[in-house]
Amino acid sequence: GPMTEREELLGLAERCEQASGPSYTIDCEIWDAIYPGDRDGRFAKLTAKGEPYHGRLGPADRDGYIQPLRAFSSSIDAALTLVSEGHASAVGTMAFHDEARKPWATIWTPQGEPKYRADAATPALALCAASLRALASQEVA
């Protein structure tokens, strides 16, 4: 069947960890997962009859014209908006004793457990991945 929201968020977390750097595609996918329908709605307005773009833009143009409003994968400030209220977060770039460690992020549960972790190419991507894992766990209804 169709992917559940939880599976979608966990899959996105994996993609953030595997990305080699900031990705507009990942920004779009995170935005669409967090604000489903927002970009479709904005695109529908842009291409409605009576609008200057009507008839000139097709669905394939959506990603170019209707951008996510936050660059999650390139900005720690943007990625921080994915951290739920009541959850502490930490991001770091430190590796001890010459270990090869990528930038990392950890999110604590409101009870103080450091439960969600990720390593990625950049601190923002690590924070995105850890945040998406935390959000996925909250989606369990």
C-alpha positions as CSV (number, residue, x, y, z in Angstrom):
1,G,0.0,0.0,0.0
2,P,1.0,3.7,0.1
3,M,3.8,4.6,2.5
4,T,2.6,5.8,5.8
5,E,3.7,9.2,7.0
6,R,6.0,7.5,9.5
7,E,7.7,5.5,6.8
8,E,8.0,8.6,4.6
9,L,9.7,10.6,7.4
10,L,12.1,7.7,8.2
11,G,13.0,7.3,4.5
12,L,13.7,11.1,4.3
13,A,15.9,10.8,7.4
14,E,18.0,8.1,5.6
15,R,18.3,10.3,2.5
16,C,19.5,13.2,4.6
17,E,22.2,11.0,6.1
18,Q,23.3,9.7,2.7
19,A,23.3,13.1,0.9
20,S,26.7,14.5,0.0
21,G,25.6,18.1,0.8
22,P,22.7,20.5,0.8
23,S,19.9,19.4,-1.6
24,Y,17.0,21.5,-3.0
25,T,15.2,18.2,-3.7
26,I,15.5,17.1,-0.1
27,D,14.3,20.6,1.1
28,C,11.2,20.2,-1.1
29,E,10.5,16.7,0.2
30,I,10.8,17.7,3.8
31,W,8.6,20.7,3.2
32,D,6.0,18.6,1.5
33,A,6.1,16.0,4.3
34,I,5.7,18.7,7.0
35,Y,3.2,20.9,5.1
36,P,1.4,18.5,2.8
37,G,-0.4,20.2,0.0
38,D,1.1,23.7,0.6
39,R,3.2,23.9,-2.6
40,D,0.4,22.2,-4.7
41,G,-2.0,24.9,-3.4
42,R,0.4,27.7,-4.2
43,F,1.0,26.3,-7.6
44,A,-2.7,25.9,-8.3
45,K,-3.1,29.6,-7.5
46,L,-0.2,30.6,-9.8
47,T,-1.7,28.6,-12.7
48,A,-5.4,29.5,-12.2
49,K,-7.3,31.1,-15.0
50,G,-6.8,34.8,-14.9
51,E,-3.3,34.5,-13.6
52,P,-0.4,35.5,-15.8
53,Y,1.2,32.1,-15.7
54,H,-2.0,30.2,-16.6
55,G,-1.4,27.7,-19.4
56,R,2.3,28.4,-19.5
57,L,3.3,26.2,-16.5
58,G,2.8,22.5,-16.2
59,P,3.2,20.2,-13.1
60,A,6.8,19.7,-14.0
61,D,7.4,23.4,-13.4
62,R,6.2,23.3,-9.8
63,D,9.5,22.6,-8.1
64,G,11.2,25.5,-9.9
65,Y,8.5,28.1,-9.2
66,I,7.0,27.0,-5.9
67,Q,9.9,26.7,-3.5
68,P,9.9,25.4,0.0
69,L,10.0,28.3,2.4
70,R,12.9,27.0,4.4
71,A,16.3,25.6,3.2
72,F,16.4,22.8,5.8
73,S,19.4,21.0,4.4
74,S,21.7,24.0,4.3
75,S,20.6,26.0,7.3
76,I,20.8,24.9,11.0
77,D,18.3,27.6,11.8
78,A,15.8,26.1,9.3
79,A,16.5,22.6,10.5
80,L,15.9,23.7,14.0
81,T,12.3,24.4,13.1
82,L,11.8,20.6,12.7
83,V,12.6,20.0,16.4
84,S,9.4,19.6,18.3
85,E,8.6,21.8,21.3
86,G,9.9,20.2,24.5
87,H,12.7,18.3,22.8
88,A,16.3,19.3,23.4
89,S,18.7,19.1,20.5
90,A,22.5,19.2,20.0
91,V,24.6,19.4,16.9
92,G,28.3,18.9,16.7
93,T,31.3,18.5,14.5
94,M,33.8,17.2,17.0
95,A,35.5,13.8,16.7
96,F,37.9,12.7,19.4
97,H,41.2,10.8,19.0
98,D,41.4,11.2,15.2
99,E,38.3,9.2,14.7
100,A,36.7,9.9,11.3
101,R,33.3,11.2,12.4
102,K,30.8,13.1,10.3
103,P,28.8,16.0,11.8
104,W,26.2,14.6,14.1
105,A,22.9,15.5,15.8
106,T,21.1,14.2,18.8
107,I,17.5,14.9,19.9
108,W,16.3,14.2,23.5
109,T,12.8,13.1,24.4
110,P,10.9,15.4,26.7
111,Q,11.8,12.9,29.4
112,G,15.5,13.5,28.8
113,E,16.5,10.4,26.9
114,P,19.0,11.0,24.0
115,K,16.9,8.9,21.7
116,Y,17.2,10.2,18.1
117,R,20.6,10.4,16.5
118,A,22.1,11.0,13.0
119,D,25.4,11.5,11.3
120,A,25.5,13.4,7.9
121,A,27.7,15.4,5.6
122,T,26.7,18.7,7.3
123,P,25.4,19.7,10.7
124,A,22.1,20.9,9.1
125,L,21.6,17.5,7.3
126,A,22.3,15.6,10.6
127,L,19.8,17.8,12.5
128,C,17.2,17.2,9.7
129,A,17.7,13.5,9.9
130,A,17.5,13.3,13.7
131,S,14.5,15.6,13.7
132,L,12.7,13.5,11.1
133,R,13.3,10.4,13.2
134,A,11.8,12.1,16.2
135,L,8.8,13.3,14.3
136,A,8.3,9.9,12.8
137,S,8.0,8.4,16.3
138,Q,5.4,11.0,17.3
139,E,3.3,10.1,14.3
140,V,2.4,6.7,15.7
141,A,-1.3,7.1,16.4
